[in-house]
Amino acid sequence: MKKYLLIFFIISFSAVEADDILVPMDFSQKDHLKAYGLAYWAIDKKAGVDWLLNYRGGSFRIDGYENVINEALLRGVTYEIISDADYAGILSEITQTNADVVKLEKAPKIAVYTPQGKFPWDDAVTLALTYAEIPYETVWDKEVIRGELAKYDWLHLHHEDFTGQYGKFYASQGSTEWYIDQVIRQEKEARELGFSKVSKLKLAVAIKIKQFVLDGGFMFAMCSATDTFDIALAAAGTDICESVFDGDPADPQAQNKLNYDNCIAFKDFRIEMNPYVYEHSDIDLTEEISRSANEENDYFTLFDFSAKFDPIPCILTQNHTRLVKGFMGQSTAFRRSYIKKSVVILGDVQNSENVRYIYAPAGRGFFTFYGGHDPEDYRHLVMDPPTELELYKNSPGYRLILNNILFPATNKKKQKT
């Protein structure tokens, strides 16, 4: 009888034990984007997950877990089975190189700030989250004003215009159905929340989001949500919207009244108040890039950070290549001379004003700004179809987005740089 019990115990134990796996993130990986989703899934299942910074493109090691290999197979993610001795060898190599190990401890709760109504363009972050099978919730102005951001660890800002100028699409899209519907809907929402203008509502939202960061949250923004966030904060209490946007003229002294101390990333910029000019300020370099670059020669370089001494920027730049294809947006790149000294440049075009990717701590939290609209659609125009990420499984540009999504799962989020 004891013999049968022992055999049953061995079989049962084998059923729940599984081999540890290494998820390589170098050029051997078949689907980099799904690999992030696998790591998130494993964290959520309470499996031990190590992020091996600067080791084979930022690989993951996942402890033996009952279904991890099946999950990797289902997702089409490349993996390698490793023994304890194999992992000891990897750790020995890591100690002798510019690499390190960080634990992924808790699956972050993710929110995307996005409207209910459908805009005629897509959002790279929601595309990445959906493709990687990482769960998220959506919030909008009502939820932000009511203080509901405290429920989340990570917040993405959809391509929003926080200045209340509706993306400055008035000249090109002002007579279209989607634009008119956006204005009607946002004016109604502003009134319902007790604000006389959309610009005042958006400022209140920006202030709430800034406080979310200061209180320990992580905020990620792309395209126009980057510079318009700081522009709105700098212009607090000053009308920078012309009458086509809010029914009354802008303050002619608005430029002189900007307070750059309110900003989290930028300084000394000049705002563009002409409603017929498709630009918010001279922070953005879209026009300059359009004149000097094209899809074939537009690239930016990721900085190579020390995993041991600069872990946070190192996490945010994990990739299988340091050279990333550039891509355009309403806000494409940030003028170097307008970036505050407290901000860390993560990716740029060297020896130029052209900065594409930045990060900084703010209070007890962090933010990242990433210029451009879609890393795999060089000029994503209004009404263009969404990018099919099945065709870009190894996109370096999309990997940067997913680095940011996993960052709050690390124990490094509790540290200041």
HUVENHU-V158417 format. One record per backbone hydrogen bond with DSSP energy under -0.5 kcal/mol. CO is the residue of the C=O (numbers start at 1). NH is the residue of the N-H. If there is no record, write none. Layout:
# HUVENHU-V158417
CO & NH
CO & NH
This chain:
# HUVENHU-V158417
1 & 5
2 & 6
3 & 7
4 & 8
5 & 9
6 & 10
7 & 11
8 & 12
9 & 13
10 & 14
11 & 15
12 & 16
13 & 16
13 & 17
19 & 65
20 & 82
21 & 23
21 & 62
22 & 24
22 & 80
23 & 60
26 & 29
31 & 35
32 & 36
33 & 37
34 & 38
35 & 39
36 & 40
37 & 41
38 & 42
39 & 43
40 & 44
41 & 45
42 & 47
43 & 46
48 & 63
49 & 104
50 & 52
50 & 61
51 & 53
51 & 102
52 & 55
52 & 59
53 & 100
54 & 56
55 & 58
55 & 59
56 & 25
59 & 52
60 & 23
61 & 50
62 & 21
65 & 68
67 & 71
68 & 72
69 & 73
70 & 74
71 & 75
72 & 76
72 & 77
73 & 76
80 & 22
82 & 20
83 & 87
84 & 88
85 & 89
86 & 90
87 & 91
88 & 92
89 & 93
90 & 94
91 & 95
92 & 96
93 & 96
94 & 97
94 & 99
97 & 99
100 & 53
102 & 51
103 & 105
103 & 411
104 & 49
108 & 110
109 & 153
109 & 154
110 & 137
111 & 113
111 & 156
112 & 114
112 & 139
113 & 158
117 & 119
119 & 121
120 & 383
123 & 127
124 & 128
125 & 129
126 & 130
127 & 131
128 & 132
129 & 133
129 & 134
130 & 133
133 & 135
137 & 112
139 & 114
140 & 144
141 & 145
142 & 146
143 & 148
144 & 147
147 & 150
148 & 151
149 & 152
153 & 218
154 & 111
155 & 220
156 & 113
156 & 158
157 & 222
158 & 160
160 & 162
161 & 164
165 & 168
166 & 169
169 & 173
169 & 174
170 & 174
173 & 176
176 & 180
177 & 181
178 & 182
179 & 183
180 & 184
181 & 185
182 & 186
183 & 187
184 & 188
185 & 189
186 & 190
187 & 191
188 & 192
189 & 193
190 & 195
191 & 194
197 & 201
198 & 202
199 & 203
200 & 204
201 & 205
202 & 206
203 & 207
204 & 208
205 & 209
206 & 210
207 & 211
208 & 212
209 & 213
210 & 214
211 & 215
212 & 217
213 & 216
214 & 364
217 & 366
218 & 155
219 & 368
220 & 157
221 & 370
222 & 225
223 & 226
223 & 227
224 & 228
226 & 230
227 & 231
228 & 232
229 & 233
230 & 234
231 & 235
233 & 236
234 & 259
235 & 238
238 & 240
239 & 251
240 & 242
242 & 245
242 & 246
243 & 247
251 & 254
253 & 257
254 & 257
254 & 258
255 & 258
258 & 260
259 & 262
260 & 263
265 & 340
270 & 282
271 & 273
273 & 275
274 & 277
275 & 171
276 & 278
277 & 279
280 & 272
281 & 284
283 & 335
285 & 289
286 & 290
287 & 291
288 & 292
289 & 293
294 & 297
294 & 298
297 & 299
298 & 326
300 & 324
301 & 348
303 & 305
306 & 310
310 & 314
311 & 315
312 & 316
313 & 317
314 & 317
315 & 318
322 & 302
322 & 324
324 & 300
328 & 373
328 & 374
330 & 332
331 & 372
333 & 285
334 & 355
335 & 338
336 & 339
338 & 267
340 & 343
343 & 345
344 & 346
344 & 359
346 & 303
347 & 356
347 & 357
348 & 301
348 & 350
349 & 352
353 & 336
353 & 355
354 & 349
355 & 334
356 & 371
357 & 346
357 & 347
358 & 369
359 & 344
360 & 367
362 & 365
365 & 362
366 & 219
367 & 360
368 & 221
369 & 358
370 & 223
372 & 223
373 & 124
374 & 377
377 & 380
378 & 328
379 & 381
381 & 384
387 & 389
388 & 391
389 & 392
392 & 395
393 & 32
393 & 33
395 & 399
396 & 400
397 & 401
398 & 402
399 & 403
400 & 404
401 & 405
402 & 406
403 & 407
404 & 408
406 & 409
407 & 410
409 & 105
409 & 106
410 & 413
411 & 414
412 & 415
